[in-house]
Amino acid sequence: MELALYITYIVQCADGSYYIGITNDLGKRIRMHNGELKGGAKYTRGKRPVVLRYYESKLTHRQAAQREYELKQLQRAEKSQLCDTFTCLL
């Protein structure tokens, strides 16, 4: 059985807003959000370009979904602080 890896991520849109999501291919998903590939979230389509600000890996979709929920509950200032202290290594 192959282990699946899920990534919970935060992107910052051109208007300064944040979008939080889950994927199993972060590079592809960012390209989708930026319109380079078909797909992406409806929310980000009018707010391009987006920039990856934060991500973390989880072993299961359930864990990633739980973390996505937790991040979405944060106040904007808390999301900004989290993103500002994180170094993206992509």
C-alpha positions in Angstrom: 0.0 0.0 0.0 1.4 3.4 -1.1 1.3 6.2 1.4 -0.6 9.2 0.2 0.7 12.7 1.2 -1.7 15.6 1.4 -0.8 19.2 1.7 -2.7 21.9 3.4 -1.7 25.3 2.1 -2.3 29.0 2.2 -2.0 31.3 -0.9 -2.2 35.0 -0.8 -4.2 36.5 -3.7 -3.3 39.7 -5.6 -5.9 41.6 -3.5 -4.2 40.5 -0.3 -6.9 38.0 0.7 -6.0 34.4 1.7 -7.2 31.1 0.2 -6.7 27.9 2.1 -7.0 24.5 0.5 -5.8 20.9 0.3 -4.0 19.1 -2.5 -1.7 16.1 -3.2 0.3 18.0 -5.9 1.1 21.5 -4.6 3.0 22.8 -7.7 0.2 21.7 -10.0 -2.4 23.2 -7.7 -0.6 26.6 -7.6 -0.4 26.6 -11.4 -4.1 25.9 -11.5 -4.9 28.8 -9.2 -2.8 31.1 -11.4 -4.6 30.0 -14.6 -1.6 28.2 -16.1 -3.6 24.9 -16.0 -7.3 24.2 -16.2 -9.0 24.2 -12.9 -8.3 26.0 -9.7 -10.7 27.5 -7.2 -13.4 29.9 -8.4 -12.4 32.2 -5.6 -8.9 32.7 -6.9 -9.8 33.2 -10.6 -10.5 36.9 -10.2 -7.7 37.5 -7.8 -4.6 36.3 -9.7 -1.8 36.0 -9.3 -1.6 34.0 -6.1 1.6 33.4 -4.1 2.2 30.4 -1.9 2.7 31.6 1.7 2.4 28.5 3.8 2.0 24.7 3.6 2.3 21.6 5.7 2.1 17.9 4.9 -0.3 15.4 6.4 -0.4 11.6 5.8 -4.2 11.4 5.4 -6.9 13.5 3.7 -8.7 13.5 7.0 -5.7 15.1 8.8 -5.3 17.6 6.0 -9.0 18.5 6.1 -8.9 19.0 9.9 -5.9 21.3 9.6 -7.7 23.2 6.8 -10.6 23.8 9.0 -8.4 25.0 11.9 -6.6 27.4 9.6 -9.9 28.8 8.3 -11.0 29.5 11.8 -8.0 31.8 12.4 -8.4 35.6 12.3 -6.8 37.4 9.4 -4.0 38.7 11.7 -3.2 35.2 12.9 -3.0 33.9 9.3 -0.7 36.8 8.4 1.5 36.0 11.4 1.7 32.3 10.5 2.6 33.1 6.9 5.1 35.8 7.9 7.0 33.3 10.1 7.0 30.5 7.5 9.7 30.0 4.9 8.5 28.2 1.7 11.1 25.9 0.4 9.6 25.3 -3.1 
